[in-house]
Amino acid sequence: MSHVRYSIPVSKPNPGRRVAVALLSVISRLEPSMGPAPTVICVGSDRATGDSLGPLVGSMLTWSRFPGKVLGTLEQPVHAGNLEHALMLVDDTSPIILGVDACLGTQREVGTIIVSQGPLKPGLGVRKQLPPVGHLHIAGVVNVGGFMEHLVLQSTRLNLVVKMAQAIAWGIIHAVNHMEDSRPGATPGPRPLESDPIPPGLTTDGLPLQLLPVSGLQR
């Protein structure tokens, strides 16, 4: 079965809702026995603006009381120095593991959120080999790769990173809410994504391809 991959520009209307729809599509291709609430591993460091996408998403999920397990927040980031240890904390019963990370791409790809089947491969953007993460992943293209990547990550605009983190967190929460409502016996039944309210603390207001995941920085 070929892997599916969606590209979502954060400048388009309702990017969070688009992330939710793409995420549901990818999850539907995984084993049907997998449960609804994924473990989310948000990789990155808060010491570089461009690499802070993952920790921002992780914190937004925890602030919104996401029902699944979340590893990697602004307070306790998962980065190159502790990624292997963090993966050891994920037990074999985790039904779905979703990796989230920033990445570098072409100028045209900057500001794009990628939702894709298959594991996240962090560190490629800064030429590091780190263990793969997850059954599926979400990556946000925060800047242009190919030259002085560490400096590029340090000079990435926080405004773009926050917008992308909001859309990703919003999309994850809504996708999981939809899955929970679709379970047998759930009441009142699955809610259409287009009418879902925005979770507390998150907003998409104003938010309007070969990628290189980063996360090579250590805290």
C-alpha positions, 0 to 999 in steps of 0.5 A: 500500500502506497503512503499518502501525504497531504500538503497544507499551506498555513496561509489558506483558510482554516488550515487547522481543519484541513490538518484534521481532515488530512490526519483522519484520512491517513489514520484510516489507512492504518490498522483498524484495530488501532485505538482513537487517541494517539501518543504524540511525540513533538520533537524539537528545542525551544532554544531555536525559533525554527526548531520550537514548532514541536514543543509549541504543539506539545504545550498547546495539546497539554493546555487543551487537555488532549486525551492521548499521551504527549511527549515534548513540550516547551517545559520538557522538550524532546530533542536530539539529546534525549529522543532515544530515551523518550522513545523508551517511554512509549510502551508497546500498547500505544495504538498510534504514534504521531510524530511532530517536527519542524523541517526545512524545504524550498522557498516555495514550501515554507509555511506548508504543513505536511501530514504523511503516513510513515515515521518522522525522520528527525535530524535530516535537516541538520545532517544528524541521524536520529531514530525514526518516530511514529506510524505517521507524522506532521511536519511544518516547513519553517524555513529554507534548507540547504545552507547554514541550517543551524543559523537558519533555524535561529533566524526563523520568524516566531510568528510563522512557527506559532501560526503553524503550531496552532493549526497543527494542534487544532487539527490533532485535537479535532481529528481525535474528537471526531474519532472519539465521537465515531466510536460505537456507543458514542453520543450523540455521534460524530460531529462534522468537522466543518461545524466543530467549535475551536478548542479552548485556548486555540484559534485559527483566526487570522491563520490564513517537496522534499523535506528535511526534518530538523530537531538536531539541536540539543537543549 
